[in-house]
Amino acid sequence: MAFSPDEAQRYLYVMNGRNEQVHVLDHQSGEILSTFGRPGHQAGNFTHGHTIAVDSVGNMYVAETATGRRVQKFRPVN
């Protein structure tokens, strides 16, 4: 799990390894605002999604274990 880089940490990002999806939650309410990803080996899909991190400019990194063995980078879209 990771928080958005803004001072208020408005968003919480959670990797759901069971469904191979990333959930974007409102940090205050816990409401799921957005979900992306699905099982698979293509870009944007996840295989054993495990760790999630966000850098200071909002890029998100999702690491996969087992057969995935990669890190995918997602850029914020305004």
C-alpha beads as a LAMMPS data file, in Angstrom:
LAMMPS data file: protein, C-alpha beads

78 atoms
77 bonds

1 atom types
1 bond types

-500.0 500.0 xlo xhi
-500.0 500.0 ylo yhi
-500.0 500.0 zlo zhi

Masses

1 110.0

Atoms # bond

1 1 1 0.000 0.000 0.000
2 1 1 1.179 3.552 -0.696
3 1 1 -0.040 7.109 -0.249
4 1 1 -0.198 9.867 -2.850
5 1 1 2.738 12.310 -2.707
6 1 1 0.644 15.420 -2.008
7 1 1 0.994 16.975 1.444
8 1 1 -2.492 15.838 2.516
9 1 1 -1.897 12.307 1.184
10 1 1 -5.379 12.429 -0.289
11 1 1 -5.211 9.012 -1.952
12 1 1 -4.289 5.550 -0.748
13 1 1 -3.183 2.975 -3.326
14 1 1 -3.689 -0.697 -2.522
15 1 1 -2.562 -3.716 -4.551
16 1 1 -5.200 -6.442 -4.378
17 1 1 -3.110 -9.498 -5.193
18 1 1 -6.091 -11.812 -5.050
19 1 1 -7.874 -10.028 -7.931
20 1 1 -4.711 -8.578 -9.524
21 1 1 -6.068 -5.020 -9.301
22 1 1 -4.918 -1.694 -7.904
23 1 1 -7.543 0.188 -5.913
24 1 1 -7.376 3.958 -5.478
25 1 1 -9.089 4.963 -2.244
26 1 1 -9.956 8.278 -0.665
27 1 1 -7.628 8.384 2.346
28 1 1 -10.205 10.043 4.615
29 1 1 -13.315 8.010 3.821
30 1 1 -11.794 4.749 2.590
31 1 1 -14.130 4.868 -0.431
32 1 1 -12.791 3.133 -3.553
33 1 1 -12.557 5.843 -6.215
34 1 1 -11.006 3.825 -9.005
35 1 1 -9.740 0.347 -9.821
36 1 1 -7.494 -0.841 -12.623
37 1 1 -5.716 -3.982 -13.721
38 1 1 -6.639 -7.611 -14.224
39 1 1 -4.822 -10.936 -14.280
40 1 1 -2.414 -11.367 -17.163
41 1 1 1.060 -10.812 -18.540
42 1 1 0.416 -7.792 -20.787
43 1 1 1.168 -4.177 -19.879
44 1 1 -1.319 -3.009 -17.260
45 1 1 -2.158 -6.569 -16.230
46 1 1 -0.706 -8.214 -13.147
47 1 1 0.612 -11.655 -12.265
48 1 1 1.076 -12.047 -8.515
49 1 1 1.008 -8.283 -7.875
50 1 1 2.723 -7.708 -4.577
51 1 1 4.280 -4.341 -3.766
52 1 1 3.179 -0.841 -4.677
53 1 1 5.111 2.425 -4.314
54 1 1 4.625 6.036 -5.403
55 1 1 7.428 8.527 -6.019
56 1 1 7.469 12.268 -5.299
57 1 1 5.897 13.219 -8.649
58 1 1 3.112 10.632 -8.485
59 1 1 4.509 7.830 -10.635
60 1 1 3.239 4.503 -9.351
61 1 1 5.346 1.336 -9.375
62 1 1 3.780 -2.103 -9.014
63 1 1 6.052 -5.100 -8.464
64 1 1 5.075 -8.669 -9.232
65 1 1 6.440 -11.895 -7.766
66 1 1 6.474 -15.536 -8.861
67 1 1 5.917 -15.791 -12.614
68 1 1 5.417 -12.039 -13.025
69 1 1 8.897 -10.928 -11.876
70 1 1 8.665 -7.372 -13.137
71 1 1 7.951 -3.821 -12.044
72 1 1 5.442 -1.755 -13.992
73 1 1 5.436 2.042 -13.923
74 1 1 2.244 4.075 -14.244
75 1 1 2.293 7.848 -14.766
76 1 1 -0.371 10.144 -13.351
77 1 1 -2.807 11.561 -15.896
78 1 1 -4.247 15.027 -15.365

Bonds

1 1 1 2
2 1 2 3
3 1 3 4
4 1 4 5
5 1 5 6
6 1 6 7
7 1 7 8
8 1 8 9
9 1 9 10
10 1 10 11
11 1 11 12
12 1 12 13
13 1 13 14
14 1 14 15
15 1 15 16
16 1 16 17
17 1 17 18
18 1 18 19
19 1 19 20
20 1 20 21
21 1 21 22
22 1 22 23
23 1 23 24
24 1 24 25
25 1 25 26
26 1 26 27
27 1 27 28
28 1 28 29
29 1 29 30
30 1 30 31
31 1 31 32
32 1 32 33
33 1 33 34
34 1 34 35
35 1 35 36
36 1 36 37
37 1 37 38
38 1 38 39
39 1 39 40
40 1 40 41
41 1 41 42
42 1 42 43
43 1 43 44
44 1 44 45
45 1 45 46
46 1 46 47
47 1 47 48
48 1 48 49
49 1 49 50
50 1 50 51
51 1 51 52
52 1 52 53
53 1 53 54
54 1 54 55
55 1 55 56
56 1 56 57
57 1 57 58
58 1 58 59
59 1 59 60
60 1 60 61
61 1 61 62
62 1 62 63
63 1 63 64
64 1 64 65
65 1 65 66
66 1 66 67
67 1 67 68
68 1 68 69
69 1 69 70
70 1 70 71
71 1 71 72
72 1 72 73
73 1 73 74
74 1 74 75
75 1 75 76
76 1 76 77
77 1 77 78
